[in-house]
Amino acid sequence: MPAAVLSLISIDARVMIKHRGRSPPLLASVRLHRSPRPPRRRRTGRCAGRGIDELPVEVVIARCTAVLNAAPARDRKLIAHFNRGVAYQRLVWLSSAIADYTEVLKLRPNGWRTLSNRGRGLCR
């Protein structure tokens, strides 16, 4: 374990009883553990990030639609349309998925993932 991760919890000093006339030696035992991480705070208004695949599809669509209604910047708009397109594709709502992928392609014309997903939607 790296020293930066370790934190000192407690130091127990024990004195040996058998010291035979000399000063008793001090034995220190140090218990070390990983420093606790603060709990993650989830942003409920996001439609992107880790764990997006674990959410129900309806929740992803609602979050992405809320982000798009808030008139986001270009990058957030791109991510919201892409993630909503993926969610629509999972529900087999292919016309809505293709429409979202088309919006992403307007913002980033050479996005290979978007082109691939849009092609899959058109093939079905």
N, C-alpha and C positions, 0 to 999 in steps of 0.2 A: 504494500500500500504506500502511495506517495505521502511524504510528510505533510504536504499542504492539505491533504484531505483529513488527516488525523487531528483530533482535538483532545486536549487533556481534560479528563473528567474528574478524577480524584487521585490523590496521593495518600496511600495508607502507610503510615510509618509503624513498624513493629520493632519492638525491642526484644532482643534475645535475653532470656532469663539467665542462661549460663554464661556469665561474663568473667568469672574467675578473677576478680580483683581489678580488672581493667575497665575502662569505660565501655559500656555496651555498644556494640556496632548497630547502626541504624540500617535496617533493610527497607528500602522503599519499593513498593510495587505500584506500577503505573498502569492503569487501565485506559486503553485508547479505543476509540470508536470513530466511525465516520460521522462527520458533522451532519446534523439533520438538514434536509432541504426544506425550504418553505413550501407549503402546498401550492399547487398550480391553481391559478385563478382562470376559470373558463370565461371566455367572452361569448355571451349568448347571441350577439348580433353578427357573428362572423359566419361566413359560408365557405371559408378556406382554412387550411391548416391541418395539423395532425388530428387524426380521429374523425375526419370527414367521412371516411368510408364506413365507420362504425355507426353513424347516425342513420335513423330511418330516412328513406328517400324523400318523404313528404316534408320533413324538417329541413333538409338541405334545400329543397325547392323554395320553401317559405323564407329561409334565411337569405338565399341568393336574390330572391325577388325583393326583399326588404333593402338589401344593399343597393340593388339597381335603382330602386325608387328614390334613394337618397342622393342621386346624381353624384356618383363617386368619381374619383380620378380615373385616368385611362387604365392604369394597371389593375386597380380593384375591379373595374368594369370588365376587363378581360378575364380575370379569374372567376368572377361571379357568373358570367355567361358560360364559361367553359364548364364549371362545376355543375351549373344548372342543366347544361346539355347532357352531361354524364348521368345526372339523376333522371332526366327524362328518358334517356336511352335505357336505363335499368327498368323503368316502368313500361317500356316499349311504346312510348309516345314519340314516335320517330319524327313526325313533322315539327313538333316543338323542339326536339333535340337538334334537328337540322337547322332550324331558324336560329337557335342560340350559337351553333357552330359557325354559321354564316356571319353573325355579328362579331365573333372572335376573329374570323378571317379578315374582316374589314379593318380591325385594329392591328392584327399581326398576320399579314398575308402568307407568310411562309412557315407558319406553325405546323410542324409535321404531325404532332399528336392530334391537333384539331382536324387536319386533313384526313388523317387515318380514321378518326371517330366519325367524321362526316361521311366518309366513304362507306363505312360499315352500316351507317343508318340508311344510306341510299340503296345499298345492296339488299336490304331485307324486304 
